Structure formats: C-alpha cells, structure tokens
Amino acid sequence: MQSSLRAARLATFVFFALNGFLIGIWVVHIPAVERRVGIGHPTLGWLLLLLGAGGFVGMRLVGPLADRFGARIVVPVSAALCAAAVVLPGVSANIWTLGVSLLALGFGNGCQDVAMNAHAVQVEHGYRRSVMSAFHATYSLGGVLAALVGARTQSWGWSPATALGMAALLGLVGAALAAPALLRPEKPHPAAVSAPVARRATPRRIWLLAGLALLLMLCEGVANDWSALHLRDVLAAPAATAALAYGVFATAMTAGRLLADRVATRFGPVAILRYGAGLAALGLMMAALSPWIPLALVGWTVFGAGLSGCVPQLFSAAGHADRNAAGANVARVAGLGYLGVLAGPAIIGPLTHLAPLNIVLILPVAFCVIAAGAANVLRPQSASVAQSDAADGRGALRS
C-alpha cells in the first residue's frame, strides 16, 4: 500500500509539472504567435479572455466527473486534452482560429487543473498529512523549465508550431507513462448514501473557501501583471531591474511551497493562512510604500513567501470537506480563484487612472488582511457545527 501511495504521489508530481510546463511554453510563445497571426496587444488581451472562459468551463465540468469516474481516469484524459490543445495556437492562421485555439487550451487546462488537484487531495488523504503545497511548487518548477526550454528553442529559430508541437508530444507521453500509478477511486462513504442533507449543507463552507481563493489568487495575479511595472513606473528602475520584481516573487513563492507542507503539518492550515496572508500583506505594503528599489524587492519577496502556502491549503480543505464530492468542491474553489487571477488586471488597471499604482496596491493588501482574519474557516468542523450546517441546509431548502 505504501509503495503504491508513493508511486501515486510521484505521478501527481508529474502531472503538476506537465501542466506548468504546457502553460509556460504557451506563455513564452505569446509574442511569436501574436506576430504570426498579425494582431496587436489590445486584440490579444480580448482573446486571452477566451482562455479564461474555457478554463472556467473546464473546471466546472470536470469536478463532478472526477467524483463519478475517479481521478485515475479523468486526470490523464484531461492532461491529454491540455497537451493536444497547446499546439493549436502555434498553427493558428488568423484571429478566428486563434480564438478557438485559446478556448480549447483554456478548457484543457481547466480540466487538468481540477482533476490533478482532486487526485492530490486523495493522495494527501492517504498520507494523512499535508502534501498539497509541494504539488503546487512542482507546477511552478514546470513553468520555469518551460521558460528555459522556450528561450532555447527560439534561439534555435524554431517556429511556434514546432516548439508547441514538441511540448504537446512530451505532455502526451508523460501523461501516458504516469497514468498507471494514479490511485483508484475511493469507495463512497456509507453516510453519503443515507445523508444527502449533509452534502447540500457543504457548499456554505466551500463558498467561503472559494471567496478566499478569489481574493488571494487575485493578489497573485497582481504580482504577475504589476510587480515589474511598479518598479519601472513608480521607482524609475531600469527594465532589467524591474523584471527582478516578478523574479523574486516567483522564486519566493516556489521556495515557500516546497516548505509549506512541513509547516502545515506542524502548526496546522489555520496558521499557514493566518500568518502567511498577514506576512503577504506586510510584504506588499513594504513594496508599495518603499522609496528605494532594494527595499521594494524585499517587499515583493516577502509577499511571495507569505502567499505561497495559502491557496494550496484552501484547495486541500475543499477536497477534504466532503470525501464523496472532492472534485466538485475543488472545482468551485479553483474556478472562483481562477476568476481572481483574471480579475487582477481588470481591477488594478482602471484604478491606476484614479491614483498612483503604489497607492492602488493597498487594495490587495486589504484582501490579504481579510484572508488572514478569516483563517478559522480552515479549522476542522466539529460534529455540532456539521449538524448546524445541516439544519441550515434544510432551512434553505424549505425557503
């Protein structure tokens, strides 16, 4: 049993790394695809909304499928969809085919995202300790590998179609090799058959987790889109120095996720969210208000370290809230969180017309403070609380 669990954990690492690599290799080739299709930045921005829309639909669709058929089937199928779709933007010849390609890629990515997180919850349940953050760190490492590979293939003069095609082939082969090690579906808990009310009451807590995921992943999106611009536009940093802002954030995020599982095992998920989100708020406040570039870089580093373990704990809590609906619950949390990543540019951008960027960054600071204050949502529910939730669920159904 232990050997099969270790093999399943290794396979889950593979799927997270593959997903990070596939999305990363697309991101690296965005400028080349943009030139090939002959569109500008504004048009590309609208088309990227299709990527998000496809991802949201895929997440909501695959969650119940993972509960019904098991992650052992849904994870490799979703990974194959994502791998096959990543080549499509590279062969798109016009705006219409690129739009369809991005919709398909987003759909495949959304499916794989929820499916592999649902399986990660199953693996974590087998280990009976926190292992979720390390999977998310592997996703980040896959993106780093994609950046290195993409830079090399572009220096060799490879076309987007060739590079993305090779990435798709790697994804398909990797998914096929890792699939046999995935865990078989768990048998439904006997209480699930006789207690449908408990399932109806579950979403109340799940939506709280999803709301926190929305806030915290919006903060991650802010770092992705605005960290380098903050140093360049507010502190007049050279372009190369400004790029370090996202670099230190991403590095701290990855390193923090590699360590977060041990911290969560020792101190619990509530402490990870409370002190992690609090640390993130402190770091971003430091970056936003700093008049010096080095101190701002320290702030972005602290921001990444603080955020690193928070979202994986939310996914884990959603998956463990109801063992028979783990996929659907992870889909709710991941889906709303994904909207947060997309909403970051949409919210921050217009506000910069009303106030300087460093002042606007106080908004995600507030979001981190809210998340820290709501950390008790990760505390395991007692029997009395569960009964209260069930009563609320019956009342909601009657009303």
C-alpha positions as a LaTeX table, in Angstrom:
\begin{tabular}{lrrr}
\hline
Residue & $x$ (\AA) & $y$ (\AA) & $z$ (\AA) \\
\hline
Met1 & 0.00 & 0.00 & 0.00 \\
Gln2 & 2.76 & 2.43 & 0.91 \\
Ser3 & 4.63 & 1.74 & $-2.33$ \\
Ser4 & 1.50 & 2.38 & $-4.41$ \\
Leu5 & 0.86 & 5.59 & $-2.47$ \\
Arg6 & 4.42 & 6.79 & $-3.10$ \\
Ala7 & 4.04 & 5.94 & $-6.79$ \\
Ala8 & 0.76 & 7.86 & $-6.92$ \\
Arg9 & 2.42 & 10.86 & $-5.26$ \\
Leu10 & 5.24 & 10.76 & $-7.84$ \\
Ala11 & 2.69 & 10.54 & $-10.66$ \\
Thr12 & 0.86 & 13.53 & $-9.25$ \\
Phe13 & 4.11 & 15.49 & $-9.26$ \\
Val14 & 4.49 & 14.57 & $-12.93$ \\
Phe15 & 1.03 & 15.85 & $-13.85$ \\
Phe16 & 1.51 & 19.13 & $-11.97$ \\
Ala17 & 4.91 & 19.65 & $-13.62$ \\
Leu18 & 3.48 & 18.83 & $-17.05$ \\
Asn19 & 0.64 & 21.30 & $-16.58$ \\
Gly20 & 3.04 & 24.04 & $-15.53$ \\
Phe21 & 5.30 & 23.22 & $-18.48$ \\
Leu22 & 2.47 & 23.23 & $-21.05$ \\
Ile23 & 1.04 & 26.55 & $-19.92$ \\
Gly24 & 4.52 & 28.02 & $-19.53$ \\
Ile25 & 5.58 & 27.04 & $-23.04$ \\
Trp26 & 2.46 & 28.77 & $-24.40$ \\
Val27 & 3.20 & 31.92 & $-22.40$ \\
Val28 & 6.78 & 32.03 & $-23.71$ \\
His29 & 5.49 & 31.90 & $-27.30$ \\
Ile30 & 2.73 & 34.50 & $-26.94$ \\
Pro31 & 4.75 & 37.26 & $-28.71$ \\
Ala32 & 5.64 & 34.95 & $-31.61$ \\
Val33 & 2.04 & 33.79 & $-32.00$ \\
Glu34 & 0.87 & 37.41 & $-31.86$ \\
Arg35 & 3.22 & 38.34 & $-34.70$ \\
Arg36 & 2.29 & 35.26 & $-36.74$ \\
Val37 & $-1.43$ & 36.00 & $-36.57$ \\
Gly38 & $-0.86$ & 39.72 & $-37.11$ \\
Ile39 & $-2.75$ & 41.17 & $-34.14$ \\
Gly40 & $-1.94$ & 43.85 & $-31.59$ \\
His41 & $-1.84$ & 43.84 & $-27.80$ \\
Pro42 & $-5.46$ & 45.07 & $-27.32$ \\
Thr43 & $-6.84$ & 42.30 & $-29.55$ \\
Leu44 & $-4.68$ & 39.71 & $-27.84$ \\
Gly45 & $-5.98$ & 40.91 & $-24.47$ \\
Trp46 & $-9.56$ & 40.25 & $-25.57$ \\
Leu47 & $-8.64$ & 36.86 & $-27.00$ \\
Leu48 & $-6.99$ & 35.84 & $-23.74$ \\
Leu49 & $-10.39$ & 36.21 & $-22.08$ \\
Leu50 & $-11.40$ & 33.16 & $-24.13$ \\
Leu51 & $-8.54$ & 31.27 & $-22.48$ \\
Gly52 & $-10.03$ & 32.17 & $-19.10$ \\
Ala53 & $-13.58$ & 31.35 & $-20.18$ \\
Gly54 & $-12.53$ & 27.92 & $-21.45$ \\
Gly55 & $-10.66$ & 27.28 & $-18.20$ \\
Phe56 & $-13.66$ & 28.17 & $-16.07$ \\
Val57 & $-15.97$ & 25.91 & $-18.06$ \\
Gly58 & $-13.48$ & 23.04 & $-17.92$ \\
Met59 & $-13.11$ & 23.37 & $-14.16$ \\
Arg60 & $-16.83$ & 23.30 & $-13.50$ \\
Leu61 & $-17.36$ & 20.36 & $-15.87$ \\
Val62 & $-14.57$ & 18.07 & $-14.75$ \\
Gly63 & $-15.13$ & 18.32 & $-10.97$ \\
Pro64 & $-18.28$ & 16.15 & $-10.89$ \\
Leu65 & $-16.73$ & 13.82 & $-13.49$ \\
Ala66 & $-13.75$ & 13.24 & $-11.20$ \\
Asp67 & $-16.15$ & 12.34 & $-8.37$ \\
Arg68 & $-18.11$ & 9.98 & $-10.60$ \\
Phe69 & $-15.36$ & 8.20 & $-12.53$ \\
Gly70 & $-12.32$ & 8.81 & $-10.34$ \\
Ala71 & $-9.20$ & 10.86 & $-10.90$ \\
Arg72 & $-7.39$ & 7.79 & $-12.27$ \\
Ile73 & $-9.42$ & 8.17 & $-15.47$ \\
Val74 & $-10.09$ & 11.90 & $-15.53$ \\
Val75 & $-6.54$ & 13.13 & $-14.81$ \\
Pro76 & $-4.78$ & 11.51 & $-17.81$ \\
Val77 & $-7.67$ & 12.32 & $-20.16$ \\
Ser78 & $-7.59$ & 15.97 & $-19.03$ \\
Ala79 & $-3.80$ & 16.10 & $-19.39$ \\
Ala80 & $-4.08$ & 14.68 & $-22.90$ \\
Leu81 & $-6.66$ & 17.34 & $-23.79$ \\
Cys82 & $-4.38$ & 20.08 & $-22.47$ \\
Ala83 & $-1.35$ & 18.69 & $-24.29$ \\
Ala84 & $-3.21$ & 18.32 & $-27.57$ \\
Ala85 & $-4.65$ & 21.83 & $-27.31$ \\
Val86 & $-1.32$ & 23.57 & $-26.61$ \\
Val87 & $-0.20$ & 23.07 & $-30.22$ \\
Leu88 & $-3.30$ & 24.79 & $-31.64$ \\
Pro89 & $-2.22$ & 28.44 & $-31.08$ \\
Gly90 & 1.04 & 27.67 & $-32.87$ \\
Val91 & $-0.77$ & 26.65 & $-36.07$ \\
Ser92 & $-3.48$ & 29.34 & $-35.93$ \\
Ala93 & $-3.51$ & 31.44 & $-39.08$ \\
Asn94 & $-5.98$ & 34.19 & $-38.15$ \\
Ile95 & $-7.84$ & 35.78 & $-35.28$ \\
Trp96 & $-10.77$ & 33.34 & $-35.50$ \\
Thr97 & $-8.72$ & 30.17 & $-35.37$ \\
Leu98 & $-6.59$ & 31.64 & $-32.58$ \\
Gly99 & $-9.73$ & 32.40 & $-30.57$ \\
Val100 & $-10.96$ & 28.83 & $-30.93$ \\
Ser101 & $-7.48$ & 27.54 & $-30.07$ \\
Leu102 & $-7.30$ & 29.58 & $-26.87$ \\
Leu103 & $-10.78$ & 28.45 & $-25.87$ \\
Ala104 & $-9.69$ & 24.82 & $-26.33$ \\
Leu105 & $-6.41$ & 25.35 & $-24.47$ \\
Gly106 & $-8.20$ & 27.04 & $-21.59$ \\
Phe107 & $-10.71$ & 24.20 & $-21.44$ \\
Gly108 & $-7.99$ & 21.55 & $-21.34$ \\
Asn109 & $-6.03$ & 23.47 & $-18.72$ \\
Gly110 & $-9.11$ & 23.94 & $-16.54$ \\
Cys111 & $-9.93$ & 20.24 & $-16.74$ \\
Gln112 & $-6.39$ & 19.19 & $-15.82$ \\
Asp113 & $-6.14$ & 21.76 & $-13.03$ \\
Val114 & $-9.18$ & 20.46 & $-11.14$ \\
Ala115 & $-8.58$ & 16.78 & $-11.91$ \\
Met116 & $-4.98$ & 16.75 & $-10.67$ \\
Asn117 & $-5.90$ & 18.75 & $-7.55$ \\
Ala118 & $-8.70$ & 16.28 & $-6.81$ \\
His119 & $-6.21$ & 13.42 & $-7.08$ \\
Ala120 & $-3.74$ & 15.38 & $-4.92$ \\
Val121 & $-6.41$ & 15.52 & $-2.21$ \\
Gln122 & $-6.80$ & 11.73 & $-2.47$ \\
Val123 & $-3.03$ & 11.28 & $-2.12$ \\
Glu124 & $-2.94$ & 13.68 & 0.82 \\
His125 & $-5.72$ & 11.71 & 2.49 \\
Gly126 & $-3.59$ & 8.58 & 2.15 \\
Tyr127 & $-0.57$ & 10.25 & 3.73 \\
Arg128 & $-2.72$ & 11.83 & 6.48 \\
Arg129 & $-0.54$ & 14.92 & 6.48 \\
Ser130 & $-0.17$ & 17.99 & 4.31 \\
Val131 & 1.45 & 17.34 & 0.92 \\
Met132 & $-0.55$ & 19.71 & $-1.29$ \\
Ser133 & 1.83 & 22.69 & $-1.38$ \\
Ala134 & 4.68 & 20.64 & $-2.84$ \\
Phe135 & 2.48 & 19.71 & $-5.81$ \\
His136 & 1.83 & 23.40 & $-6.48$ \\
Ala137 & 5.57 & 24.08 & $-6.20$ \\
Thr138 & 6.16 & 21.45 & $-8.89$ \\
Tyr139 & 3.72 & 23.31 & $-11.14$ \\
Ser140 & 5.86 & 26.42 & $-10.73$ \\
Leu141 & 9.02 & 24.46 & $-11.50$ \\
Gly142 & 7.38 & 23.21 & $-14.67$ \\
Gly143 & 6.81 & 26.81 & $-15.70$ \\
Val144 & 10.46 & 27.66 & $-15.02$ \\
Leu145 & 11.55 & 24.71 & $-17.18$ \\
Ala146 & 9.22 & 25.91 & $-19.94$ \\
Ala147 & 10.81 & 29.36 & $-19.85$ \\
Leu148 & 14.29 & 27.87 & $-20.22$ \\
Val149 & 13.27 & 25.46 & $-22.98$ \\
Gly150 & 11.27 & 28.13 & $-24.81$ \\
Ala151 & 14.17 & 30.56 & $-24.73$ \\
Arg152 & 16.49 & 27.90 & $-26.15$ \\
Thr153 & 14.16 & 26.73 & $-28.93$ \\
Gln154 & 13.50 & 30.31 & $-30.00$ \\
Ser155 & 17.26 & 30.95 & $-30.12$ \\
Trp156 & 17.47 & 27.95 & $-32.46$ \\
Gly157 & 14.84 & 29.54 & $-34.69$ \\
Trp158 & 12.09 & 27.01 & $-34.05$ \\
Ser159 & 8.63 & 28.13 & $-35.12$ \\
Pro160 & 5.82 & 28.27 & $-32.52$ \\
Ala161 & 4.15 & 25.30 & $-34.23$ \\
Thr162 & 7.30 & 23.17 & $-33.87$ \\
Ala163 & 8.04 & 24.12 & $-30.27$ \\
Leu164 & 4.44 & 23.77 & $-29.11$ \\
Gly165 & 4.10 & 20.52 & $-31.05$ \\
Met166 & 7.12 & 19.04 & $-29.26$ \\
Ala167 & 5.69 & 20.21 & $-25.94$ \\
Ala168 & 2.37 & 18.54 & $-26.80$ \\
Leu169 & 4.16 & 15.29 & $-27.60$ \\
Leu170 & 6.04 & 15.46 & $-24.30$ \\
Gly171 & 2.77 & 16.06 & $-22.46$ \\
Leu172 & 1.04 & 13.10 & $-24.10$ \\
Val173 & 3.95 & 10.73 & $-23.42$ \\
Gly174 & 4.34 & 11.95 & $-19.83$ \\
Ala175 & 0.61 & 11.53 & $-19.14$ \\
Ala176 & 0.61 & 8.01 & $-20.59$ \\
Leu177 & 3.62 & 6.94 & $-18.51$ \\
Ala178 & 2.34 & 8.43 & $-15.24$ \\
Ala179 & $-1.32$ & 7.38 & $-15.55$ \\
Pro180 & $-0.97$ & 3.74 & $-14.34$ \\
Ala181 & 0.40 & 4.89 & $-10.96$ \\
Leu182 & $-2.64$ & 7.02 & $-10.10$ \\
Leu183 & $-4.86$ & 5.85 & $-7.25$ \\
Arg184 & $-8.10$ & 4.03 & $-7.93$ \\
Pro185 & $-11.36$ & 5.78 & $-6.96$ \\
Glu186 & $-12.27$ & 5.61 & $-3.31$ \\
Lys187 & $-15.48$ & 3.83 & $-2.37$ \\
Pro188 & $-18.23$ & 6.27 & $-1.39$ \\
His189 & $-18.59$ & 6.76 & 2.34 \\
Pro190 & $-21.70$ & 4.90 & 3.61 \\
Ala191 & $-23.05$ & 8.11 & 5.10 \\
Ala192 & $-23.15$ & 9.68 & 1.65 \\
Val193 & $-25.98$ & 7.38 & 0.61 \\
Ser194 & $-28.14$ & 7.99 & 3.66 \\
Ala195 & $-27.31$ & 11.64 & 4.39 \\
Pro196 & $-27.92$ & 13.78 & 1.30 \\
Val197 & $-28.67$ & 16.78 & 3.53 \\
Ala198 & $-25.03$ & 16.95 & 4.64 \\
Arg199 & $-23.99$ & 17.31 & 1.06 \\
Arg200 & $-26.46$ & 20.11 & 0.49 \\
Ala201 & $-25.05$ & 21.93 & 3.52 \\
Thr202 & $-21.40$ & 21.56 & 2.43 \\
Pro203 & $-21.31$ & 24.42 & $-0.11$ \\
Arg204 & $-21.76$ & 27.07 & 2.60 \\
Arg205 & $-18.20$ & 26.46 & 3.82 \\
Ile206 & $-16.97$ & 25.73 & 0.31 \\
Trp207 & $-18.12$ & 29.12 & $-0.92$ \\
Leu208 & $-16.23$ & 30.76 & 1.93 \\
Leu209 & $-13.10$ & 28.90 & 0.81 \\
Ala210 & $-13.82$ & 29.91 & $-2.78$ \\
Gly211 & $-14.19$ & 33.56 & $-1.79$ \\
Leu212 & $-10.82$ & 33.48 & $-0.06$ \\
Ala213 & $-9.31$ & 31.80 & $-3.13$ \\
Leu214 & $-10.72$ & 34.63 & $-5.24$ \\
Leu215 & $-9.06$ & 37.26 & $-3.04$ \\
Leu216 & $-5.69$ & 35.52 & $-2.70$ \\
Met217 & $-5.37$ & 34.44 & $-6.33$ \\
Leu218 & $-6.28$ & 37.98 & $-7.35$ \\
Cys219 & $-3.27$ & 39.04 & $-5.27$ \\
Glu220 & $-1.11$ & 36.51 & $-7.14$ \\
Gly221 & $-2.42$ & 37.93 & $-10.41$ \\
Val222 & $-1.47$ & 41.43 & $-9.27$ \\
Ala223 & 2.11 & 40.28 & $-8.73$ \\
Asn224 & 2.19 & 38.58 & $-12.14$ \\
Asp225 & 0.96 & 41.65 & $-14.00$ \\
Trp226 & 2.06 & 44.66 & $-11.99$ \\
Ser227 & 5.21 & 43.89 & $-9.98$ \\
Ala228 & 7.65 & 44.80 & $-12.76$ \\
Leu229 & 5.55 & 47.82 & $-13.77$ \\
His230 & 5.58 & 49.02 & $-10.16$ \\
Leu231 & 9.37 & 49.18 & $-10.07$ \\
Arg232 & 9.61 & 50.70 & $-13.52$ \\
Asp233 & 6.86 & 53.32 & $-13.31$ \\
Val234 & 6.87 & 54.21 & $-9.60$ \\
Leu235 & 10.57 & 53.85 & $-8.72$ \\
Ala236 & 12.01 & 54.50 & $-12.22$ \\
Ala237 & 14.00 & 51.26 & $-12.18$ \\
Pro238 & 15.77 & 50.13 & $-15.37$ \\
Ala239 & 13.91 & 47.43 & $-17.32$ \\
Ala240 & 16.31 & 44.67 & $-16.25$ \\
Thr241 & 15.99 & 45.63 & $-12.58$ \\
Ala242 & 12.21 & 45.96 & $-12.83$ \\
Ala243 & 11.98 & 42.40 & $-14.15$ \\
Leu244 & 13.56 & 41.22 & $-10.90$ \\
Ala245 & 10.39 & 42.14 & $-9.02$ \\
Tyr246 & 8.43 & 39.28 & $-10.55$ \\
Gly247 & 11.52 & 37.06 & $-10.43$ \\
Val248 & 11.95 & 37.39 & $-6.66$ \\
Phe249 & 8.21 & 37.00 & $-6.11$ \\
Ala250 & 8.03 & 33.78 & $-8.16$ \\
Thr251 & 11.18 & 32.37 & $-6.56$ \\
Ala252 & 9.88 & 33.05 & $-3.05$ \\
Met253 & 6.50 & 31.56 & $-3.99$ \\
Thr254 & 8.10 & 28.34 & $-5.25$ \\
Ala255 & 10.50 & 28.01 & $-2.31$ \\
Gly256 & 7.70 & 28.71 & 0.15 \\
Arg257 & 5.51 & 25.98 & $-1.34$ \\
Leu258 & 8.34 & 23.48 & $-1.05$ \\
Leu259 & 8.47 & 24.22 & 2.71 \\
Ala260 & 4.79 & 24.88 & 3.44 \\
Asp261 & 3.76 & 21.25 & 3.86 \\
Arg262 & 6.16 & 20.73 & 6.77 \\
Val263 & 4.96 & 23.95 & 8.40 \\
Ala264 & 1.31 & 22.98 & 7.89 \\
Thr265 & 1.92 & 19.51 & 9.35 \\
Arg266 & 3.46 & 21.02 & 12.47 \\
Phe267 & 1.32 & 24.12 & 13.03 \\
Gly268 & $-1.84$ & 23.41 & 11.03 \\
Pro269 & $-3.50$ & 25.02 & 7.99 \\
Val270 & $-5.09$ & 27.82 & 10.03 \\
Ala271 & $-1.64$ & 29.12 & 10.99 \\
Ile272 & $-0.46$ & 28.87 & 7.37 \\
Leu273 & $-3.35$ & 31.05 & 6.17 \\
Arg274 & $-3.39$ & 33.48 & 9.10 \\
Tyr275 & 0.32 & 34.21 & 9.31 \\
Gly276 & 1.01 & 33.64 & 5.61 \\
Ala277 & $-1.62$ & 36.12 & 4.46 \\
Gly278 & $-0.53$ & 38.52 & 7.19 \\
Leu279 & 3.08 & 38.26 & 6.05 \\
Ala280 & 1.96 & 38.81 & 2.46 \\
Ala281 & 0.11 & 41.97 & 3.48 \\
Leu282 & 3.20 & 43.25 & 5.25 \\
Gly283 & 5.42 & 42.48 & 2.25 \\
Leu284 & 3.18 & 44.16 & $-0.31$ \\
Met285 & 2.74 & 47.20 & 1.94 \\
Met286 & 6.52 & 47.41 & 2.21 \\
Ala287 & 6.89 & 47.21 & $-1.58$ \\
Ala288 & 4.12 & 49.72 & $-2.27$ \\
Leu289 & 5.35 & 52.38 & 0.14 \\
Ser290 & 9.11 & 51.93 & $-0.29$ \\
Pro291 & 11.01 & 54.83 & $-1.89$ \\
Trp292 & 14.01 & 52.53 & $-2.54$ \\
Ile293 & 14.32 & 49.80 & $-5.13$ \\
Pro294 & 16.16 & 47.27 & $-2.89$ \\
Leu295 & 13.53 & 47.56 & $-0.16$ \\
Ala296 & 10.76 & 47.19 & $-2.75$ \\
Leu297 & 12.39 & 43.97 & $-4.00$ \\
Val298 & 12.48 & 42.70 & $-0.42$ \\
Gly299 & 8.79 & 43.54 & $-0.15$ \\
Trp300 & 7.88 & 41.57 & $-3.28$ \\
Thr301 & 9.95 & 38.66 & $-1.95$ \\
Val302 & 8.11 & 38.68 & 1.38 \\
Phe303 & 4.80 & 38.97 & $-0.49$ \\
Gly304 & 5.56 & 35.80 & $-2.48$ \\
Ala305 & 6.75 & 33.90 & 0.59 \\
Gly306 & 3.61 & 34.82 & 2.52 \\
Leu307 & 1.19 & 33.87 & $-0.24$ \\
Ser308 & 2.98 & 30.64 & $-1.13$ \\
Gly309 & 1.19 & 28.23 & 1.19 \\
Cys310 & $-2.24$ & 29.86 & 1.37 \\
Val311 & $-4.06$ & 28.74 & $-1.78$ \\
Pro312 & $-2.95$ & 25.07 & $-1.58$ \\
Gln313 & $-4.47$ & 24.91 & 1.92 \\
Leu314 & $-7.78$ & 26.21 & 0.54 \\
Phe315 & $-7.79$ & 23.53 & $-2.19$ \\
Ser316 & $-6.93$ & 20.87 & 0.36 \\
Ala317 & $-9.69$ & 21.95 & 2.72 \\
Ala318 & $-12.22$ & 21.95 & $-0.11$ \\
Gly319 & $-11.25$ & 18.43 & $-1.14$ \\
His320 & $-11.42$ & 17.08 & 2.40 \\
Ala321 & $-14.71$ & 18.81 & 3.30 \\
Asp322 & $-16.70$ & 16.02 & 1.65 \\
Arg323 & $-14.73$ & 12.98 & 0.53 \\
Asn324 & $-17.53$ & 11.99 & $-1.88$ \\
Ala325 & $-17.67$ & 15.36 & $-3.62$ \\
Ala326 & $-13.98$ & 16.32 & $-3.58$ \\
Gly327 & $-13.81$ & 17.04 & $-7.31$ \\
Ala328 & $-16.89$ & 19.26 & $-7.34$ \\
Asn329 & $-15.73$ & 21.19 & $-4.29$ \\
Val330 & $-12.20$ & 21.69 & $-5.62$ \\
Ala331 & $-13.78$ & 22.87 & $-8.88$ \\
Arg332 & $-15.80$ & 25.51 & $-7.03$ \\
Val333 & $-12.77$ & 26.83 & $-5.16$ \\
Ala334 & $-10.38$ & 26.61 & $-8.12$ \\
Gly335 & $-12.91$ & 28.12 & $-10.51$ \\
Leu336 & $-13.57$ & 31.20 & $-8.41$ \\
Gly337 & $-9.86$ & 31.52 & $-7.66$ \\
Tyr338 & $-9.11$ & 31.38 & $-11.37$ \\
Leu339 & $-11.50$ & 34.26 & $-11.92$ \\
Gly340 & $-9.47$ & 36.14 & $-9.33$ \\
Val341 & $-6.30$ & 35.75 & $-11.39$ \\
Leu342 & $-8.15$ & 37.11 & $-14.43$ \\
Ala343 & $-9.74$ & 39.92 & $-12.43$ \\
Gly344 & $-6.42$ & 41.31 & $-11.19$ \\
Pro345 & $-5.57$ & 43.33 & $-14.33$ \\
Ala346 & $-9.21$ & 44.32 & $-14.82$ \\
Ile347 & $-9.45$ & 45.81 & $-11.32$ \\
Ile348 & $-6.00$ & 47.34 & $-10.86$ \\
Gly349 & $-5.69$ & 48.82 & $-14.36$ \\
Pro350 & $-8.67$ & 51.21 & $-14.25$ \\
Leu351 & $-7.85$ & 52.25 & $-10.68$ \\
Thr352 & $-4.43$ & 53.49 & $-11.79$ \\
His353 & $-6.27$ & 56.25 & $-13.66$ \\
Leu354 & $-7.55$ & 57.48 & $-10.31$ \\
Ala355 & $-4.47$ & 57.00 & $-8.11$ \\
Pro356 & $-0.77$ & 56.09 & $-8.43$ \\
Leu357 & $-0.02$ & 52.39 & $-8.79$ \\
Asn358 & 1.69 & 52.14 & $-5.40$ \\
Ile359 & $-1.46$ & 53.52 & $-3.72$ \\
Val360 & $-3.72$ & 51.17 & $-5.70$ \\
Leu361 & $-1.67$ & 48.23 & $-4.43$ \\
Ile362 & $-3.12$ & 48.88 & $-0.97$ \\
Leu363 & $-6.27$ & 47.12 & $-2.23$ \\
Pro364 & $-4.65$ & 43.66 & $-2.46$ \\
Val365 & $-3.04$ & 44.40 & 0.90 \\
Ala366 & $-6.57$ & 44.70 & 2.29 \\
Phe367 & $-7.53$ & 41.42 & 0.62 \\
Cys368 & $-4.64$ & 39.67 & 2.37 \\
Val369 & $-5.74$ & 41.13 & 5.70 \\
Ile370 & $-9.28$ & 39.84 & 5.13 \\
Ala371 & $-7.93$ & 36.37 & 4.33 \\
Ala372 & $-5.80$ & 36.38 & 7.48 \\
Gly373 & $-8.81$ & 37.34 & 9.57 \\
Ala374 & $-10.91$ & 34.54 & 8.04 \\
Ala375 & $-8.31$ & 31.83 & 8.61 \\
Asn376 & $-10.53$ & 29.92 & 11.03 \\
Val377 & $-12.54$ & 28.67 & 8.05 \\
Leu378 & $-9.77$ & 26.06 & 7.67 \\
Arg379 & $-10.35$ & 24.73 & 11.18 \\
Pro380 & $-11.87$ & 21.21 & 11.03 \\
Gln381 & $-15.59$ & 21.29 & 11.75 \\
Ser382 & $-16.88$ & 19.68 & 14.91 \\
Ala383 & $-19.92$ & 17.42 & 14.93 \\
Ser384 & $-22.09$ & 20.18 & 16.39 \\
Val385 & $-21.07$ & 22.58 & 13.65 \\
Ala386 & $-21.79$ & 19.99 & 11.00 \\
Gln387 & $-25.25$ & 19.43 & 12.48 \\
Ser388 & $-25.85$ & 23.18 & 12.48 \\
Asp389 & $-24.83$ & 23.34 & 8.83 \\
Ala390 & $-27.21$ & 20.51 & 8.04 \\
Ala391 & $-30.04$ & 22.35 & 9.77 \\
Asp392 & $-29.23$ & 25.50 & 7.82 \\
Gly393 & $-29.25$ & 23.45 & 4.64 \\
Arg394 & $-32.72$ & 22.08 & 5.42 \\
Gly395 & $-33.93$ & 25.58 & 6.18 \\
Ala396 & $-32.54$ & 26.89 & 2.93 \\
Leu397 & $-34.26$ & 24.09 & 1.02 \\
Arg398 & $-37.63$ & 24.84 & 2.70 \\
Ser399 & $-37.29$ & 28.53 & 1.97 \\
\hline
\end{tabular}
